[in-house]
């Protein structure tokens, strides 16, 4: 009959009142002057159960605080308890009463899980040895006894909320605390076997089994964190374990330390390592665990800006970690790469970061792979290798796509790299699309520096198109994000934004605003931010030519470049060397030293041509166009490149 469509079946969902029907019942039939919000809330609490609505209405007959009643209405209400206890639970056979009472500890039910509670089977979700519970659940559903299916396959169910509350109260009053705890402990074992680790931990907590919680954390927390899941979840788990137990278990202590580091609680992490030292330094601690500890210390040192310490600990970790401990080795290699880059050792950084990314991908630790690729793009960008940056950005996009198919904020990292390269290649449309997508993703992250770079790229595209309103909107959106996230002013990300905003002011002719930035700027020392600030200052001094009667401002600009150029060349930062050389050409041009102007420009062109730089020249406007025109008219091998660059000028 069902197959032929000749059978009409009514289940609980079909009998449920809609909010509109609930409103008619409560106001018209029961005569209760309830607000629309109260009706919606009551319908949600009763899940449209008609008898539940009637019981609630009866309970409200002698009340005036309807809103307060609705907020407090639950399975503990005496009308609900009496009805469900007498009319539903009391009429069930003994075996069904036992079933619903014991399985009421579960948020959701399936046959194998219920078997684990009742019959002691701890097999996974697809390997249950018994079919008893599945048959019982299906019987309860057929008789409309407050069992609600959660999927189309009729695999997972839950009890009606009010019914579940009544059952749990009955279970607590009829069973000992130890008996209820054992039910939760059995559920925890089944959940772990089924790979449902969050449910396993939750049940262990409800079962008052802190040792079991600790074991689950030791087994699964690192994998969960390394695959990009919420570190705060693991922190919440650790809060359920006595601190003495955490400090006594080396693996548990390191997980707790890693959580503290990843949540920027550096002092607390250091104190934990001190307190856990007896366990961590015990003679029976394996070399692999010692390597993990060194890796943790390397990460802590990296976040604290201690490059030398981070490098030393990371190298120690690599010498102690087991060859098959891919996750820890990838993390140690990441620390080597970041520390080496901070110390100016680009060759070591390149090798370590490439290896860290590859190992992270092989081990399915995608966030380490992404972090390594982010640092690698930063290194390649400083080296002026636009094509490599673009390739690495594409690789990062592929890694992000494998993160469970979700749009993770980390995916914005590769998009920022793509946006910056596409802008430099004068692909304004491609850059705008990439930067817009990047900022949309990164707004949900804590990657403030990447977010700034994304907004700067978007603002630069708007400026190149003559869209001054778009420039302002991009900067304002970034500043709004800082305000909404309560990020204190004065950080490096804000300083980067301010330096590039000053450049945009210059291109818009707002010299006063740019000069104000130069006067207020606190220049960073010997860093990428510092170089960007100094190059912006040179531009400001060039723009102030009308007030430079004695040539002091140009002399200052020249002095800045004389210090900066050798520094960036020594570090292999070709991107900043190109920019510094072309600005040196403009300074010499302003000083009527055309010979040295052309010499500096030729050096910049020679470095820039292989990577296809365009906007770095075009954004300097008419003075740069005049210098490039001289090259294009000459017989230099760079004449063709200069001519192509001139096509990008308005």
C-alpha positions as CSV (number, residue, x, y, z in Angstrom):
1,X,0.0,0.0,0.0
2,X,2.8,2.4,0.9
3,X,4.6,1.7,-2.4
4,X,1.4,2.4,-4.3
5,X,0.7,5.6,-2.4
6,X,-2.5,4.1,-1.0
7,X,-1.5,4.3,2.7
8,X,-1.9,7.4,4.7
9,X,0.5,7.6,7.6
10,X,0.4,10.2,10.4
11,X,3.5,10.6,12.6
12,X,4.4,13.0,15.3
13,X,5.7,15.6,12.9
14,X,2.4,15.6,11.0
15,X,0.4,16.2,14.3
16,X,2.6,19.0,15.4
17,X,1.0,22.4,15.7
18,X,2.6,25.2,13.6
19,X,3.3,28.5,15.3
20,X,0.1,29.9,13.6
21,X,-2.0,26.9,14.8
22,X,-0.5,27.3,18.3
23,X,-1.4,30.9,18.4
24,X,-5.0,30.1,17.4
25,X,-5.2,27.4,20.1
26,X,-3.7,29.4,22.9
27,X,-5.4,32.8,22.3
28,X,-8.8,31.8,20.8
29,X,-9.5,28.5,22.4
30,X,-7.7,28.8,25.7
31,X,-8.3,32.6,26.0
32,X,-4.7,33.5,26.9
33,X,-3.6,37.1,26.0
34,X,0.0,36.0,25.0
35,X,2.4,38.0,22.9
36,X,3.6,36.8,19.6
37,X,7.1,36.2,21.1
38,X,5.7,34.2,24.0
39,X,3.6,32.0,21.6
40,X,6.6,31.3,19.4
41,X,8.8,30.5,22.4
42,X,6.1,28.1,23.9
43,X,5.6,26.4,20.6
44,X,9.4,25.9,20.4
45,X,9.6,24.5,23.9
46,X,6.7,22.1,23.4
47,X,7.8,21.4,19.8
48,X,4.2,21.8,18.7
49,X,3.0,19.0,21.0
50,X,-0.7,19.7,21.4
51,X,-1.0,18.2,24.9
52,X,2.1,20.1,26.0
53,X,0.5,23.3,24.8
54,X,-2.7,22.5,26.7
55,X,-0.8,21.6,29.9
56,X,1.1,24.9,29.6
57,X,-2.2,26.7,29.1
58,X,-3.7,25.0,32.2
59,X,-0.7,26.0,34.3
60,X,-1.0,29.6,33.3
61,X,-4.7,30.0,34.2
62,X,-4.0,31.6,37.6
63,X,-0.9,33.5,36.6
64,X,-0.2,37.0,35.3
65,X,3.5,36.8,34.5
66,X,3.0,34.9,31.2
67,X,6.4,35.8,29.9
68,X,8.2,34.6,33.0
69,X,6.2,31.3,32.9
70,X,7.1,30.7,29.3
71,X,10.8,31.3,30.0
72,X,10.7,28.8,32.9
73,X,8.4,26.2,31.3
74,X,10.2,22.8,31.1
75,X,9.9,19.1,31.8
76,X,9.9,19.9,35.6
77,X,6.5,21.6,35.4
78,X,4.2,19.6,37.6
79,X,1.5,19.3,35.0
80,X,3.9,18.0,32.4
81,X,5.5,15.6,34.9
82,X,2.2,14.3,36.1
83,X,0.9,13.8,32.5
84,X,4.0,12.2,31.1
85,X,4.6,10.0,34.1
86,X,1.0,8.7,34.3
87,X,-0.3,8.8,30.7
88,X,2.9,7.9,28.9
89,X,5.7,6.4,31.0
90,X,3.4,4.6,33.4
91,X,1.6,2.8,30.5
92,X,4.8,1.5,28.9
93,X,5.8,-2.2,29.5
94,X,8.7,-2.6,31.9
95,X,11.3,-3.2,29.3
96,X,10.4,0.0,27.4
97,X,10.4,2.0,30.7
98,X,13.9,0.7,31.3
99,X,15.0,1.5,27.8
100,X,13.8,5.1,27.7
101,X,15.0,5.9,31.2
102,X,18.5,4.6,30.7
103,X,18.9,6.1,27.2
104,X,17.6,9.5,28.3
105,X,21.2,10.4,29.2
106,X,21.9,10.7,25.5
107,X,21.3,13.9,23.5
108,X,20.7,11.7,20.4
109,X,20.1,8.0,19.9
110,X,21.0,5.3,17.5
111,X,20.6,1.5,17.8
112,X,24.3,0.6,18.4
113,X,24.8,3.4,20.9
114,X,21.8,2.3,22.9
115,X,23.0,-1.3,22.8
116,X,26.3,-0.1,24.3
117,X,24.4,1.4,27.2
118,X,22.0,-1.5,27.8
119,X,23.9,-4.5,26.7
120,X,27.5,-3.5,27.1
121,X,28.4,-3.5,23.4
122,X,31.0,-0.9,22.6
123,X,31.3,-1.4,18.9
124,X,31.3,1.5,16.5
125,X,28.2,3.0,14.8
126,X,28.4,0.6,11.9
127,X,29.5,-2.5,13.8
128,X,26.8,-3.1,16.4
129,X,26.4,-6.8,17.3
130,X,22.8,-6.3,18.5
131,X,19.7,-5.1,16.8
132,X,17.6,-4.9,20.0
133,X,17.8,-1.2,20.5
134,X,17.1,-0.4,16.8
135,X,13.9,-2.4,17.0
136,X,12.8,-0.7,20.2
137,X,13.4,2.8,18.7
138,X,11.4,1.9,15.6
139,X,8.6,0.7,17.9
140,X,8.6,3.9,19.9
141,X,8.5,5.9,16.7
142,X,5.6,3.9,15.2
143,X,3.6,4.5,18.4
144,X,4.4,8.2,18.4
145,X,6.0,8.0,21.8
146,X,8.1,11.2,21.7
147,X,10.9,9.9,19.5
148,X,11.9,12.3,16.7
149,X,14.1,11.1,13.7
150,X,17.1,13.3,12.9
151,X,17.8,12.1,9.4
152,X,16.1,10.5,6.5
153,X,17.7,7.2,7.0
154,X,16.1,6.8,10.4
155,X,19.5,6.2,12.0
156,X,19.7,8.9,14.5
157,X,16.8,10.0,16.8
158,X,16.2,12.1,19.9
159,X,13.5,12.3,22.5
160,X,11.1,15.2,22.6
161,X,12.7,17.9,24.8
162,X,10.0,17.8,27.5
163,X,9.9,14.0,27.6
164,X,13.7,13.9,27.9
165,X,13.6,16.2,30.8
166,X,11.0,14.2,32.6
167,X,12.9,10.9,31.9
168,X,16.2,12.4,33.2
169,X,14.6,13.6,36.4
170,X,13.0,10.1,36.9
171,X,16.4,8.5,36.3
172,X,18.2,10.7,38.8
173,X,15.6,10.0,41.4
174,X,15.5,6.2,40.8
175,X,19.2,5.4,40.2
176,X,22.3,6.1,42.1
177,X,24.8,8.7,40.9
178,X,27.3,5.9,40.1
179,X,24.7,4.0,38.0
180,X,24.1,7.2,35.9
181,X,27.8,7.8,35.6
182,X,28.3,4.3,34.3
183,X,25.8,4.9,31.5
184,X,27.7,8.0,30.5
185,X,31.0,6.1,30.6
186,X,29.6,3.4,28.4
187,X,28.4,6.1,26.0
188,X,31.9,7.7,26.0
189,X,33.5,4.4,25.0
190,X,31.1,3.9,22.2
191,X,31.5,7.4,20.9
192,X,35.3,7.1,20.8
193,X,35.0,3.8,18.8
194,X,32.7,5.6,16.4
195,X,35.1,8.5,16.0
196,X,32.8,11.0,17.7
197,X,35.5,12.4,20.0
198,X,33.6,15.5,21.2
199,X,30.7,13.4,22.2
200,X,33.1,10.9,23.9
201,X,34.7,13.7,26.0
202,X,31.3,15.2,26.9
203,X,30.0,11.8,28.1
204,X,33.2,11.2,30.1
205,X,32.7,14.6,31.8
206,X,29.1,13.8,32.6
207,X,30.3,10.4,33.8
208,X,32.6,12.2,36.3
209,X,35.6,10.3,34.9
210,X,38.4,12.8,34.7
211,X,41.0,10.1,34.1
212,X,39.0,9.1,31.0
213,X,38.8,12.7,29.9
214,X,42.6,13.0,30.2
215,X,43.1,9.8,28.2
216,X,40.9,11.1,25.4
217,X,42.8,14.4,25.3
218,X,46.1,12.5,25.1
219,X,44.8,10.4,22.3
220,X,43.0,12.9,20.2
221,X,43.6,16.5,21.1
222,X,46.8,17.1,19.1
223,X,45.2,15.7,16.0
224,X,42.1,17.9,16.5
225,X,44.2,21.0,16.9
226,X,46.7,20.2,14.2
227,X,43.9,19.7,11.7
228,X,42.7,23.2,12.4
229,X,39.8,22.6,14.8
230,X,39.0,25.0,17.6
231,X,41.8,25.2,20.2
232,X,39.3,26.6,22.6
233,X,37.4,23.3,22.5
234,X,40.5,21.5,23.8
235,X,41.1,24.2,26.4
236,X,37.5,23.5,27.7
237,X,38.3,19.8,27.9
238,X,41.5,20.5,29.9
239,X,39.5,22.5,32.4
240,X,37.7,19.3,33.3
241,X,41.0,17.6,34.3
242,X,42.6,18.3,37.7
243,X,45.7,20.3,37.3
244,X,47.7,17.8,39.3
245,X,46.8,15.1,36.7
246,X,47.8,17.4,33.8
247,X,51.2,18.1,35.4
248,X,51.8,14.5,36.1
249,X,51.4,13.3,32.5
250,X,54.1,14.5,30.1
251,X,51.9,14.2,27.0
252,X,49.0,15.9,28.7
253,X,51.2,18.7,30.0
254,X,52.6,19.4,26.5
255,X,49.1,19.5,25.1
256,X,48.1,22.0,27.8
257,X,51.2,24.0,27.0
258,X,50.5,24.1,23.3
259,X,46.9,25.3,24.0
260,X,48.3,28.1,26.1
261,X,50.8,29.1,23.4
262,X,48.2,29.1,20.7
263,X,45.9,31.3,22.8
264,X,48.7,33.7,23.4
265,X,49.0,33.0,27.1
266,X,52.8,32.9,27.1
267,X,53.5,33.5,30.7
268,X,51.0,30.8,31.7
269,X,52.7,28.4,29.3
270,X,56.1,29.1,30.7
271,X,54.8,28.5,34.3
272,X,53.1,25.3,33.3
273,X,56.4,24.0,31.8
274,X,58.1,24.9,35.1
275,X,55.4,23.1,37.2
276,X,55.4,20.1,34.9
277,X,59.2,19.8,34.9
278,X,59.4,16.8,37.2
279,X,57.2,14.7,34.8
280,X,58.7,16.2,31.6
281,X,62.3,15.5,32.8
282,X,61.8,12.1,34.3
283,X,64.3,9.5,33.3
284,X,61.6,7.3,31.6
285,X,60.4,10.0,29.3
286,X,61.1,8.9,25.7
287,X,63.3,10.8,23.3
288,X,60.3,11.5,21.1
289,X,58.5,13.3,23.9
290,X,61.6,15.2,24.7
291,X,61.6,16.3,21.0
292,X,58.0,17.3,21.3
293,X,58.8,19.4,24.4
294,X,61.7,21.1,22.5
295,X,59.3,21.8,19.6
296,X,56.8,23.4,22.0
297,X,59.5,25.6,23.5
298,X,60.5,26.6,19.9
299,X,57.0,27.6,19.1
300,X,56.7,29.6,22.4
301,X,60.0,31.4,21.6
302,X,58.9,32.2,18.1
303,X,55.7,33.8,19.3
304,X,57.7,35.8,21.8
305,X,60.0,37.1,19.1
306,X,63.0,35.2,20.2
307,X,64.4,34.0,16.9
308,X,67.6,32.6,18.2
309,X,65.9,30.6,21.0
310,X,63.3,29.3,18.6
311,X,65.9,28.1,16.1
312,X,67.9,26.4,18.8
313,X,64.9,24.6,20.2
314,X,63.6,23.6,16.8
315,X,66.9,22.1,15.8
316,X,67.0,20.2,19.0
317,X,63.4,18.9,18.3
318,X,64.4,17.7,14.9
319,X,67.3,15.7,16.4
320,X,65.1,14.0,19.0
321,X,61.7,13.5,17.3
322,X,60.9,10.1,15.9
323,X,61.1,9.9,12.1
324,X,57.5,9.0,11.8
325,X,56.3,11.9,14.0
326,X,55.4,13.9,10.9
327,X,53.2,16.5,12.7
328,X,55.8,17.5,15.3
329,X,58.6,17.5,12.7
330,X,56.6,19.7,10.4
331,X,56.0,22.2,13.2
332,X,59.7,22.2,14.1
333,X,60.6,22.8,10.4
334,X,58.2,25.7,10.4
335,X,59.9,27.2,13.4
336,X,63.3,26.8,11.7
337,X,62.1,28.6,8.7
338,X,60.5,31.5,10.5
339,X,63.5,31.9,12.8
340,X,66.1,31.7,10.0
341,X,64.1,34.3,8.0
342,X,64.1,36.6,11.0
343,X,67.9,36.2,11.2
344,X,68.3,37.0,7.5
345,X,69.3,33.4,6.5
346,X,67.0,33.2,3.5
347,X,68.6,30.0,2.1
348,X,67.9,28.0,5.3
349,X,64.5,29.5,5.6
350,X,63.5,28.5,2.0
351,X,64.6,24.9,2.5
352,X,62.9,24.5,5.9
353,X,59.6,26.1,4.8
354,X,59.3,24.1,1.6
355,X,59.9,20.9,3.6
356,X,57.5,22.0,6.4
357,X,54.7,22.6,3.8
358,X,55.3,19.3,2.0
359,X,55.4,17.3,5.3
360,X,52.3,19.1,6.6
361,X,50.4,18.1,3.5
362,X,51.6,14.5,3.6
363,X,50.6,14.2,7.2
364,X,47.2,15.9,6.6
365,X,48.2,18.7,9.0
366,X,46.9,21.4,6.7
367,X,47.2,24.4,9.0
368,X,51.0,23.8,9.4
369,X,51.2,23.5,5.6
370,X,49.3,26.8,5.2
371,X,51.4,28.5,7.8
372,X,54.6,27.4,6.1
373,X,53.3,28.5,2.7
374,X,52.3,31.9,4.2
375,X,55.9,32.4,5.5
376,X,57.3,31.1,2.2
377,X,55.2,33.7,0.2
378,X,56.4,36.4,2.5
379,X,60.0,35.3,1.9
380,X,59.5,35.1,-1.9
381,X,57.8,38.4,-1.9
382,X,60.7,40.2,-0.2
383,X,63.0,38.5,-2.6
384,X,61.0,40.0,-5.4
385,X,60.1,36.6,-6.9
386,X,56.6,37.4,-8.1
387,X,56.1,34.3,-10.2
388,X,57.1,32.1,-7.3
389,X,54.7,34.0,-5.0
390,X,51.9,33.4,-7.5
391,X,52.7,29.6,-7.6
392,X,52.9,29.3,-3.8
393,X,49.6,31.2,-3.5
394,X,48.0,28.7,-5.9
395,X,49.4,25.8,-3.8
396,X,48.0,27.4,-0.7
397,X,44.6,27.6,-2.3
398,X,44.7,23.9,-3.1
399,X,45.6,23.1,0.5
400,X,42.7,25.3,1.8
401,X,40.3,23.5,-0.6
402,X,41.1,20.3,1.2
403,X,40.0,21.6,4.6
404,X,36.8,19.6,4.7
405,X,35.5,21.6,1.7
406,X,34.9,24.6,3.9
407,X,35.8,28.3,3.3
408,X,38.4,28.6,6.1
409,X,39.8,32.1,6.8
410,X,43.2,30.7,6.1
411,X,42.2,30.4,2.5
412,X,42.4,34.2,2.4
413,X,46.2,33.9,2.8
414,X,46.8,32.6,-0.7
415,X,44.3,35.1,-2.1
416,X,46.2,38.0,-0.6
417,X,49.4,36.8,-2.3
418,X,47.6,36.4,-5.6
419,X,46.0,39.9,-5.3
420,X,49.4,41.6,-4.6
421,X,51.1,39.9,-7.6
422,X,48.2,40.5,-10.0
423,X,48.2,44.1,-9.0
424,X,51.9,44.4,-9.7
425,X,51.4,42.7,-13.1
426,X,48.7,45.4,-13.7
427,X,45.8,42.9,-13.8
428,X,43.5,45.2,-11.9
429,X,40.4,43.1,-12.3
430,X,42.0,39.9,-11.2
431,X,43.6,41.7,-8.2
432,X,40.3,43.3,-7.2
433,X,38.5,39.9,-7.3
434,X,41.2,38.2,-5.3
435,X,41.6,40.9,-2.7
436,X,37.8,41.2,-2.2
437,X,37.6,37.4,-1.7
438,X,40.6,37.5,0.7
439,X,39.2,40.2,2.9
440,X,35.8,38.6,3.1
441,X,37.5,35.4,4.5
442,X,40.1,37.1,6.7
443,X,37.6,39.2,8.5
444,X,36.6,36.0,10.3
445,X,40.2,35.3,11.4
446,X,42.9,36.9,13.6
447,X,45.2,37.3,10.7
448,X,45.3,41.1,11.1
449,X,48.4,41.7,9.0
450,X,47.1,39.6,6.1
451,X,43.8,41.5,6.3
452,X,45.6,44.8,6.1
453,X,47.5,43.7,3.1
454,X,44.3,42.6,1.4
455,X,42.6,45.9,2.0
456,X,45.7,47.8,0.8
457,X,45.7,45.8,-2.4
458,X,42.0,46.6,-2.9
459,X,42.7,50.3,-2.2
460,X,45.6,50.4,-4.7
461,X,43.4,48.9,-7.4
462,X,40.7,51.6,-6.7
463,X,43.4,54.3,-6.9
464,X,44.8,53.0,-10.2
465,X,41.2,53.1,-11.5
466,X,40.7,56.6,-10.3
467,X,38.1,55.5,-7.8
468,X,38.8,57.7,-4.8
469,X,35.6,56.7,-3.0
470,X,36.7,53.1,-3.3
471,X,40.1,53.9,-1.8
472,X,38.4,55.6,1.2
473,X,35.9,52.7,1.6
474,X,38.7,50.1,1.7
475,X,40.7,51.9,4.3
476,X,37.6,52.6,6.4
477,X,36.5,49.0,6.3
478,X,39.9,47.9,7.6
479,X,39.9,50.5,10.4
480,X,36.3,49.5,11.3
481,X,37.5,45.9,11.6
482,X,40.2,47.0,14.0
483,X,37.7,48.9,16.1
484,X,35.2,46.0,16.1
485,X,37.8,43.5,17.3
486,X,39.1,45.9,20.0
487,X,42.6,45.8,18.6
488,X,44.8,48.4,20.3
489,X,46.2,51.1,18.1
490,X,49.9,51.2,17.6
491,X,50.5,47.6,16.4
492,X,52.5,46.7,13.3
493,X,49.4,45.9,11.2
494,X,48.0,49.4,11.8
495,X,51.4,50.9,11.1
496,X,51.6,49.1,7.8
497,X,48.2,50.4,6.9
498,X,49.1,53.9,7.9
499,X,52.3,53.9,5.8
500,X,50.4,52.7,2.7
501,X,47.5,55.1,3.3
502,X,50.1,57.9,3.3
503,X,51.2,56.8,-0.2
504,X,47.6,56.8,-1.4
505,X,47.2,60.4,0.0
506,X,50.2,61.5,-2.0
507,X,48.7,60.0,-5.2
508,X,45.5,61.8,-4.5
509,X,47.3,65.1,-3.9
510,X,46.7,65.3,-0.2
511,X,50.2,66.3,0.8
512,X,49.1,67.7,4.2
513,X,47.8,64.4,5.3
514,X,50.9,62.5,4.1
515,X,53.2,65.1,5.8
516,X,51.2,64.6,9.0
517,X,51.8,60.9,8.9
518,X,55.6,61.5,8.4
519,X,55.7,63.8,11.4
520,X,53.8,61.4,13.7
521,X,55.3,58.1,12.5
522,X,57.3,55.9,14.9
523,X,59.7,54.2,12.6
524,X,60.4,50.5,13.1
525,X,64.0,49.3,13.1
526,X,65.5,46.9,10.5
527,X,62.3,45.2,9.5
528,X,60.0,45.0,6.6
529,X,57.6,47.5,8.2
530,X,60.6,49.8,8.8
531,X,61.7,49.6,5.2
532,X,58.1,50.3,4.0
533,X,57.9,53.3,6.3
534,X,61.2,54.7,5.2
535,X,60.3,54.3,1.5
536,X,57.0,56.1,2.2
537,X,59.0,58.9,3.9
538,X,61.1,59.3,0.8
539,X,58.0,59.8,-1.3
540,X,56.7,62.4,1.1
541,X,60.0,64.3,1.0
542,X,59.9,64.2,-2.8
543,X,56.4,65.6,-2.8
544,X,57.4,68.5,-0.5
545,X,59.7,70.0,-3.2
546,X,58.0,73.4,-3.2
547,X,58.9,73.9,0.5
548,X,62.4,72.5,0.1
549,X,64.2,75.8,-0.7
550,X,67.6,74.6,0.7
551,X,67.3,71.1,-0.5
552,X,67.3,69.7,3.0
553,X,64.3,67.5,2.4
554,X,65.8,65.9,-0.7
555,X,69.0,65.4,1.2
556,X,67.1,63.6,3.9
557,X,65.5,61.4,1.3
558,X,68.9,60.6,-0.2
559,X,70.3,59.8,3.2
560,X,67.4,57.4,4.0
561,X,68.1,55.6,0.7
562,X,71.8,55.4,1.3
563,X,71.2,53.5,4.5
564,X,68.3,51.4,3.2
565,X,69.7,50.2,-0.1
566,X,72.8,48.3,1.2
567,X,70.6,46.8,4.0
568,X,68.0,45.3,1.7
569,X,70.6,44.2,-0.8
570,X,72.5,42.3,1.9
571,X,69.3,40.5,3.0
572,X,68.4,39.6,-0.6
573,X,65.2,41.6,-0.4
574,X,65.1,42.4,-4.1
575,X,61.5,43.7,-3.9
576,X,62.6,46.6,-1.7
577,X,65.9,47.0,-3.6
578,X,63.9,47.7,-6.8
579,X,61.6,50.2,-5.0
580,X,64.6,51.9,-3.4
581,X,66.5,52.2,-6.7
582,X,63.6,53.7,-8.6
583,X,63.0,56.2,-5.7
584,X,66.7,57.0,-5.8
585,X,66.3,57.7,-9.5
586,X,63.5,60.2,-8.7
587,X,65.6,61.9,-6.0
588,X,68.5,62.3,-8.5
589,X,66.1,63.6,-11.1
590,X,64.8,66.2,-8.7
591,X,68.5,67.2,-7.9
592,X,69.1,67.5,-11.7
593,X,71.6,64.6,-11.5
594,X,70.3,62.8,-14.6
595,X,73.3,60.6,-15.0
596,X,72.8,59.0,-11.6
597,X,69.1,59.0,-12.1
598,X,69.4,56.9,-15.2
599,X,72.0,54.6,-13.6
600,X,69.6,53.9,-10.6
601,X,66.7,53.4,-13.0
602,X,68.6,50.9,-15.2
603,X,69.5,48.9,-12.1
604,X,65.9,48.8,-11.0
605,X,64.7,47.8,-14.5
606,X,67.3,45.1,-14.8
607,X,66.1,43.5,-11.5
608,X,62.4,44.0,-12.3
609,X,62.1,42.8,-15.9
610,X,62.4,39.1,-15.3
611,X,59.5,39.1,-12.9
612,X,57.3,41.4,-14.9
613,X,57.0,44.3,-12.5
614,X,54.6,47.1,-13.7
615,X,52.8,49.0,-11.0
616,X,55.8,49.7,-8.9
617,X,56.9,52.0,-11.7
618,X,53.5,53.2,-13.0
619,X,52.4,54.3,-9.5
620,X,55.1,56.9,-9.4
621,X,53.4,59.1,-12.0
622,X,54.7,61.7,-14.4
623,X,58.3,62.0,-13.1
624,X,58.9,58.3,-13.6
625,X,57.3,58.3,-17.0
626,X,59.8,61.0,-18.1
627,X,62.7,58.8,-17.0
628,X,61.3,55.7,-18.6
629,X,60.7,57.6,-21.9
630,X,64.5,58.4,-22.0
631,X,65.2,54.6,-21.7
632,X,62.6,53.7,-24.3
633,X,64.1,56.0,-26.8
634,X,67.7,54.7,-26.3
635,X,69.4,51.6,-27.5
636,X,69.5,49.9,-24.1
637,X,68.4,46.2,-23.9
638,X,65.9,47.5,-21.4
639,X,64.3,49.9,-24.0
640,X,61.5,47.4,-24.9
641,X,60.6,46.8,-21.2
642,X,60.6,50.6,-20.6
643,X,58.2,51.1,-23.5
644,X,55.9,48.4,-22.2
645,X,55.8,50.1,-18.8
646,X,54.9,53.4,-20.3
647,X,51.7,51.8,-21.7
648,X,50.5,51.3,-18.1
649,X,50.7,55.1,-17.4
650,X,47.5,57.1,-17.7
